[in-house]
Each structure stands twice: as structure tokens, then as C-alpha cells.
Amino acid sequence: MAVYQKSAVRAGASTMPQRYYASADIFARETERIFTKRWLCVGRAEQIPNAGDYFLAEMFGESLIIVRGTDGGVRAHFNVCRHRGTRMCEEQKGTFGGSIMCPYHAWTYGLDGALLAARNMQTVEGFDRSSYPLKQANLAQWEGFLFVNLAATPTPFEQVFAQVLRRWPQWTIGRLRAAKRIDYDLRSNWKLIFQNYSECYHCPLIHPALDRLSPSDSGRNDLSEGDFQGGFMTFREPGTHGSMTVSGHTARPPVGDVAADDIERVYYYTIFPTMLLSLHPDYVMVHYLTPLSHDRTLVSCEWLFDPETMARPEFDPSDAIEFWDMTNRQDWHVCELSQAGISSRAYTPGPYGNQEGLLESFDRNYLAAMGE
């Protein structure tokens, strides 16, 4: 059974030095040591329901074609022709008509990546089509989410995610479906976004609407070390069908088998290094982070609901979407202010407070991942 505790910090704990937020060299090291070696969430399997459906995942100088094959399997092909290295696919999403063809010299691949045709190569001595399939990145699926790993031999997904593989079964996350996605382009380091998400010390000032619904000091954490961190916050008015919405309430039924204490809580978790997961009584929200540089991050926010609830004529997710779009923009603004301030010559590390215990833990895990 999970044990939830109030956040706390060790004596003398402080924020990290400026270079970790304002240095292009540090970002290059992060790319090498973290982003190209970890499992990164790129989307949902529901985005590609049929054979030939695909979308592109662009990250850290690489382009991956995430495609569903005729066998129903999902693969992550590097978007690189095996002939002369041309990037083959330009459209961000679509459906292949049974094959993937390079526009340069028409080398053609099956959805499974096998080379099917190579024009005029049949007369080249020793040429063997089977030796030139598309190269693939490692891919794993969990609760409907798709994860890729760019490393040649990564630590197995099941091993890395052992803590949470079966942690939240009552939300039936795998069967939920996306109702809305909003993309944000932030002038902020990715770590500031993670850290902002992990504390509500700022909530009464930055999020008065959120603070009216959920007390900023109600947070209790069950995961406070390593790649998975977070816990729950409670509603101010228990027993009133509370929800993080514009009104603070909802007529939607709970998702999956959510009941008992979970009806009165919202769970917030970070999944290092690029995913934020929020479990609400009536929906699930996920943020996907794509760090672009030391001071720029793309964030995509997606709202997931029960498909049976979505099929009802009266279904309207706008109350949750509007609430969190407002809250997100408040967060993004203060993250950008933090980035600007930390970049100043006047910045020096400052002390963490007890409501920022997860931030100190994040720093330790991050520095370990960087080999420091």
C-alpha cells in the first residue's frame, strides 16, 4: 500500500547553479546523457488506429516515423532512407498506402521497414535488398502511451517503469481517449517546467482559481525519489463531485473504477525526463515536453476522457480544458520569468522551502543522470 507523506527538504538545500538552466553546453550534455538514452513519451497509440497510419516524432535532431503495420504492431522507423540518407517523410501525420517511398530515388519500404524495391539496383553486383531495411528506434507501449528510446541497447522499458507499470489500474488509462490537445512554445528551460509542476508553494499567488478548489498545502507524496515523483492534493469541498474545472464541479462520472478516496483527490506525477501525468476523478491530463535548447521547450497538453462518456450527446470537456489552459499559461509565464531571472549575472542559488521537497529530489536525480 502506498504511503503518502508531506514534502520536506534537507537543511541547507538550495537551487542549482545558473549553468544548469542557462548553458548551451549543459543542454548538449543533457542530450547526450539523458534524452538520447531515456524512454521518452511521443504520443498515444490511438493516434494511429489503422494499418499505415503514422505521425512524426521530432526530437534532438532525429525524426522518427511512428507507424502501425499491417500486423497491427507499432514501429518507430528513423526517417532516413538507406540509399543516400534522404529524409523521406515530410508530412507530420497521415496514412501510407501500404509502403513508404523515398522521394529522391524511389527506394520503397514496407510498413515493417523491409526494403521492397530499389530502382536499377538489381544489376549492382552483391546488392541484397534484405541488407537495407529502415533502421528502427526502440519502442514500448504503456497504458496507451508510446515511448521511444534512441539508444542502441537501452535499459528495458519494463525495468525502468517497474514502479508504475501497474500502479494506477483504477483509471484504466489505456482505454481513455483524447478530447483536446494544445501546444505551447515556452522560452524556458525544461527543468523549470518540471520543478514548477512539482510544488504548489506558488499556487495562492499564481493560481488563485486553482487555490480556491484545492488547498496549496494539501499535497502528500508517495513517490519522492528517482524517475517517478509525486502524489495527491485534495479538494476543498469533499463530497460535492469536485473536479478541476471552471466551476469546480462536474456532471461527468468518474473514469474507469475510480472511487473512495480517489474521488476527493487529484494525483500529480512527473515521469523523468519529459512527461507530466495528472490523474483526476473524471479525466486524465498529460503534458509532453520536447526540450529544444537550454532556454526553449515545446509543451503539448492533452486531455483524456472515458470513451463512453465522450459518446454522450451532452459531453463537453471545455470546463476542464479552459481551466487548465488558463492555469498552464499562468505557469508558463512564471517559468519564463524564472528563466530570465536565472540568466542574470545577479542570480545565485537560493534556499528551498519545505513545500519544495520534490524539487530538491528532482535535482539529485537529474545530477545523477548527468553523472555528477
N, C-alpha and C positions, 0 to 999 in steps of 0.2 A: 504494500500500500504506500502511496506517495506521502511524504512528509513535507508540509509547507511551513516555511519559516519567513520571518520578517528580514528584510535586507539589512546588512551591516557591512562596515568596512573595517579593515585593519588600521591601527593607529599609524598615522603618517602617510596614508595612501594618497597619491596625487595623480593628476592627469599626466599624459605622456608628453615628452618634449615636442617642440614645434616640428621637427623634421618628419615625424610620422604622419603629419597632415599636410605639409606644405612643400614636400620634396619630390621632384620627378624621379630622382634616383631611388627613393624608397618605393615609389609606385612600381618601378621596373623590377625591384627585388620582390615585391608582393606578387607581381605577375609570374615571376619565375618560381617562387617558393610556395605560393598559396593557390592562385587562381588557375594555373595550368596543372595542378596536382590534386585538387579537391573536386568533390562531386558538386556540380552547380546545377540548380534547377533552371530549366529553359522553357517550361510551359506545362500544358496539360495534354494528356492523350486524347481528350475529347476534341482537340483542335484538328486532329487528323483521323476521323472516324472510318474512312473508306480507303481501300487499296489505291495507291497513287497520290493520296492527299499528302501534302508536305507543308512545312514552313521552314524558314531560315533562322538559325540561331547565330548571331554575330557576336563574337567575344574575343578580346585580347588578340586581335589581328587574324583571327580564324573565322571562317564561315562554314557552318555545318548545315547540311540538308537533313532535316528530321522528317522521315518519310515512312508511311505504312506500306508494307509489302503485300504481295498477293497472298502470302501465307498468314497475313494478319499481324505479323511481327513489326516492331518499330525499330528502325536503324538510324544511326547518325553518321552519314557519309561526309567526309571532307569535300567541300565544294571545289575540287581540284581535279581536272582531267589528267589521266595518267599518260597522255601523249606529250604535251608540252606545258602542262601546268595551268592551263586556262581556267579561270573561274567560269563554271558552266551555267549556273542558275542565278538570275538577277532579281526575279520577282520574289517578294518577301513571303508569299504563300500562294498556294494554288493546287492543281491536280495534274500529275503526269499521266500521259496516255499510255501507260504500260512500260515506259522506258525513260531514261534520262540521256539527252543528247548534248554533246558539247557543240556550241555554235561555231567554233573555229574550224574544225576539220571533220565534224560529224561522228566522232567516236561515240558509240552508243552503249549505254549500260542498262542492265535490268534494275528493277527496284531493289533487288538484293545486293546490287553493286557489281555483279559479274559483267565483264566486258562482252557484249553481244556482237558488236560489229566494229571493224576498224578499216575504213576505206583504203583500198590499194595496199594494204599491209600483207595480203596473202602471198605476195611474191618476195617478201623480205625473208631471207634465209634465217631460220631459227626463231622466227616470231611465233609466240604461243599466246593466244588470247587469254588463256586461263592464268597467265602470269601477271595480268594487269587489271585486277578488279579495283574499284574505288577503295581508297583507304577509309577505315571507319574509326570513329571515336567510341570509347566505351559508353554504354547507355544502360540505365537502370530505371525501373518504374516503381513508384511507391505511392499508394493512395491516390492514383490517377495523375500524379506529378511525374514528369520526365526529367531525369538527371543525366548529365553527360560529364565525362572526365577525359581531359586531353592527354593525360599521362599514358605512357606505353603500357605500364604494368601497375595500375593503381591498387591501393588497398581495396579489397572487395566492398561493395556498397553495403551488403548485409552486415559486415563487420563494423563499418563506420557508423551506420544508423541503428545499431543493435538497441540502443537506449530507447528509441522512439518507434521502432518498426510496428509494434502493436500497442502503443501507449494510449491512443485515443480512439478506440473502436466505436464508442457510442456516437461519434459524429459521422460515421460512415462516409468519410471524406471522399473516398474513391468513386462513389456514385453521385456526388454532387456535381452541379453544372454551373458554368459561369454565366452570370447575367449581365455583367458590365466589366470593362477594363479601361483604365485611364492611365496614360503615360505622362510622366513628369521628367523634365530635364533640369537637374539641380547643379548649381555652382557650389558644390560641397564635396568634401572627401567622404568616401563610402563609410568610413568608421564612425563619423559623426552621426550619420543616419542610424546606424546600429545602436549607438550609445543613447541617442535621443529616444529611440523606441523603448529602451530598457529601463527608463526611470520616469516617474511621474512627479518628481520634485518640481518640475516646471509647469505642471498641469493647471494649478489655480491661476497662474499668470497668463499662460499662452493659450489655454483651452478652457475658458470659463463654461462653455456649454458642456464639455465633457465632464468637468468637475461637478456640475450640477447633477449629473447622472451617476457618477462613480467617484467615491472619495479618493483623493490622491494618496492618502496614507493607508489604503486598504490592501495594498499589494502584499502577497505572500508567495514565495518561490519554492518550487520542488526541484528544479534543475538550476544549479548555480555554479557549475564548473564545466569546462570543456566546450565542445562544439555546440551543445544544446543548452540554452539557458532561458529561464522564465518561470511563470506561474500565473496566478489569477489575481483579479481585482473584483470587488463586489459592487452590486447596485446599491444606491442609497435607499431605495424603497423596495424591499423584498416583498415577494408575493403579489406583484402588480403587473406581471407579464412584461417586465422590464427588458429593454433592448437598447443598444447603442444606435439610436435613430434620432431624427429631428425632434420627435415628440417625447422620446424616452420610453416609448412603449411599442408594442407590435401586436397585430392580429394574426401573424404567421405562427403556425405550430412549430414546436422545436424540430430541429433536424435530427434525422436518424433516431437513436434511442436516448437522446439527451433528457435527463430527468434529475430529480432530487437536488443536491447542492449545485449541480452544473447549471440549473435553470437560473440561479441567482448570481452567476459568475461569468466573467469574460477572461479567457486564458490568452496570454500573450507570450510567444516564444520566438527566440532568434535561432536560426539554423545557420551556423557559420559555413561559408563566409558571405552568402548573397541572398538569404531568404528570411522573411519575417512572416510568421504564421499566427493568425488571431482566430480563436475558436469562440464563437458567440452562441447563445442558445438557439438562434433561428437562422444563422448563416455562418460561413467561414470566409475570412478575408486573408489574402496573401499578397505580400509585396515581393517582387523580384527585383534585385539590384544588379545593374550592369555598370561596374566602375569603368570609366573611360580615361581618366587621368587622375592625378593627385587631387585635383580640385573640381572634378566634374563627374556626376553619376546620373545615369538614367534609372528611374524607378517606375515600375509598372505595378499598378494596384488592381487586383481582381476580386470580385465578389462572387461567392459560390453559394447556391441555394439548392434545396431539395427539388429534384425534377418534377415530382408530383405537385408540390406547392407551386412551382413555376407554371404548370399546365392549367391552373385555375384561372378563370376569367378575371378575377379581381386582383391577381398577383401584380404587385407594384413594388419593386425594390428601391425606388428612388429615395425613400426615407432613410435607408441605411447608406446609400451611395452619397447623397447630399451631405449627410452628417460627416462621413469620413473624408470626403473630398475637401470640405471646409477644414477639418482637423489636420489632414495631410498638408494642406497649403500653409497652415499656421506653423506646422513642424518644419516644412521645407524652408520657410522664411527664416526661422531662427537658426536652422542648420547653416544657411548661407551667411548669416551674421556671425556665427561661430567661426566659419571658415575664414571670413575676412579678418576677424579679430586675432585668430591664432596665427595668421600670416604676418602680423605686425611684429616689428622689432621689439615692441614693448611686452609681448607675450612671454610669460614664464609659467611652468606647470603650477596649477592651483590645487587645493585640497578637496578630496571627495567627501561628501556627507553620507550619512547612513542610508539615505534613500537611493544612493548611487552605488550600492554594493555590487550589482551586476556589471557596472562599468569597470570597476577595478578587476573583476573576474575576467571580463572580456579582454582587458589589456594583457593580463597574464597569459591567456590562451593565445592571443594574437602574437605576442612576443615569442612564445614557444614555437608557434607555427613558422615564424620568421627565423628560427634558430638562434634567438637572442635570450 
